[in-house]
Every structure is written in structure tokens, then in C-alpha cells.
């Protein structure tokens, strides 16, 4: 077979959007090395630019207008160009570009033209959490209406739906009536290897944040948001201190402490005498700072109420850092089966049990868990493995 020509369709390739566009940038070099050709269509403004120098073509056909991201140029371009590709991958839901791909494919087929297969990668957007969360009632109603009018047909007409893990695949079945994809495929997901860090970098990280040279700490690295379960974590941490357990300091890294939720956490901490000097807030960290934080941590903690893949969780695993997570982080099965950390419920009680269990592990048990954590990353979450999975799935369905 000639090189597989893949067209990615996404809302934006601006790195500020993170998530899916970064995943595309990570995976394309691996896929191209394996014998594929990747190009991207976005609804970014025609002259949009960013600091990243991409090595693959990006066709900017926006700007998208309104919350649906409508672009008058997109459908015309798709009708004229889709026949040049073997596969189209739609990244995400709820936007005009997915509808436009469906309409273009139907038009090509009706006119007897070469028609590529198209797949949708929802990136967690079919998780029932988003329809059930108390603070999302209006968005949930909007999505339900949109599902019945448009998105159900787009998804069920696709040749398949691609998922980042088995849990995401299974949860997607619970969210909307009429969900009947032609095929569900778990292709996995991966990250690039961590940045190289030496001991002096970890020492510098500790020093910068008020820790001694060899002091142990637990790391929470995420934005400060109710979904991430930080308040449950802080309360569980305090409860264990009340039980006289000796715990490492808790380092909280991420933006959002100035939000209403962040301030509620600050208020709670200020009212607990045992927490004085035990929790360190670093703000957002990136680059070598971030990787030093992972490598130096005794464990990474994320009792999230919903996490489709959890990039930070996998980054911790890649740094041989055990992860203490909730069973609402969708890759919990792989971590539990590989003994790369501990998994509990996404509640105060579940977080308490997980923290307490980890605190009672011996040094040798923690060392073994660190080794297992890296093994889980290598077996499941490298960008190379994810690329192999995706290419195999696409080629086997041609």
C-alpha cells in the first residue's frame, strides 16, 4: 500500500488550546516515520500564527464564527480536496467542522467521487460527567438538543469512533440515547518522553519552593478547579494529620488559586492549625521546573472527578512517579493492573483511604511502585506505541 494520507480536522491548532492539538503535534512525526502522510485543516483565521514551527501543512479556513465555529470556506474546501486523502480524523465534537466533513463525504459519494473514510476522536467529550455535573445544566441541555439535531447523525455516520482508552470507550455508551457508532476502536494515546533532568535540577526545585535538599513531598499538578478534587485532597490530608500520621508536604502546582474555588481552599487551610507549613503553592510550573517536580515527588496525586486521559498522570508515570488517582481518571485500569499507583473513589473518603494506604507502604514497596509506574508508561502510553495503534487501526479498516 502507498503511504496512507490522513487529514486531521480540528477547531484550532493554536498551542494555547492544548490537549488535542498538542496530541496531533506529538503524533504526526511518529506516524510519518511509520509511512503515513498527515495534513491538518483548522478553522483558525487565515493568517493566524503562533510560536510553534510545524513541519506539516495546516490549512487555516476560518475564523470560525459563533459558538459553533461556522466557516463559509470549509465545506467548499472539503468538497474540492477530500478525495486526495485516504482517511479523515475529526478531533472533537459539538463544532461545525464535524458536520461539514459529514456533508462533504455525502456529497462526494452522491457524485461518484473517491470518498475517504472518516473517523471521530471525541477526546472525552462523550463522558457522561459533562451531562450530569450540577454546574453544567445549561450546557448539558444545549448538548442534548445539538445531539438530537446534528451530532448523533455525524457520529453514527462515521466509519468509527476512536478512543484514547477502554474506560472512555465504555463511558461513551452511557451518555446519549441513539448512540450507535459503526465501530468503536480503542487506539490509546501517548506523550513524548520527559525532558532530561539531573539531581541538581530537583534540588533547585526543592530549594525554590522552600523544601530541604532531600525532603519528600506529594505533588498535585493541575489547574485549580472543582473537577480536579483538590479540596477533597486537602481535607483528607488534614484528616490523616489528625490521626497522627507522618506525611510528606503537599506541593500544589497549577493556576487558579485566585478563583472562587481556589480561595475556598485557602480559607479552609487557614482554619486548620495542622496544615500550617505543610502545603506549598507554586503556581503554574512548566518545562524543566515541571519535570523536576515530577522526578522529585514521592507520588503524584489527582483525585479528579473526571479526567479523559490525564496527561499529567502519564507524565508522572514517565518519571517513575507513582500516581494516586481516582477511578474517574479514565486510564485507572491500566495503572491498577500494572501496579503503577493506587486507585480510589473520587470522594473525600476514597481520597483518604488512598493517601493512608500509600503512607503505610514500606520504602521497598514505594521503590517497586516507582519501577512499575515507569513500566506502565512504556507499555501503554508512549507516543510511539500510540502511533502504532492508530496506524494499525486505520490501515486494517481500509
Buried (B, 14 or more C-beta within 10 A) or exposed (E): EEEBBBBBBBBBBBEEBEBBBBBBBBBBBBBBEBEBBBBBBBBBBEEBEBEEEEEBEBBBBBBBEEEBBBBEBBBEBBBEBBBEBBBBBBBBBBBBBBBBBBBBBEBBEEEEEEBBBBBBBBBBBBBBBBBEBEEBEEEBEEBBEBBEEBBBBBBBBBBBBBBBBBBBBBBBEEBBEEBEBEEBBBBBBBBBEBBEBEEEBBBBBBEEBEBEEEEBBBBBBBBBBBBBBBBBBBBBBBBBBEEEEEBBBBBBBBBBBEBEBBEEBBEBBEEBEEBEEBBBBBEEBEEBBBBBBBBBBBBBBBBBBBBBBBBBBBBBBBBBBBBBBBBBBBBBBBBBEBBBBBBBBBBBEBBBBBBBEBBEBEEEEBEBBBEBBBBBBBEBBBBBBBBBBBBEBBBEBE
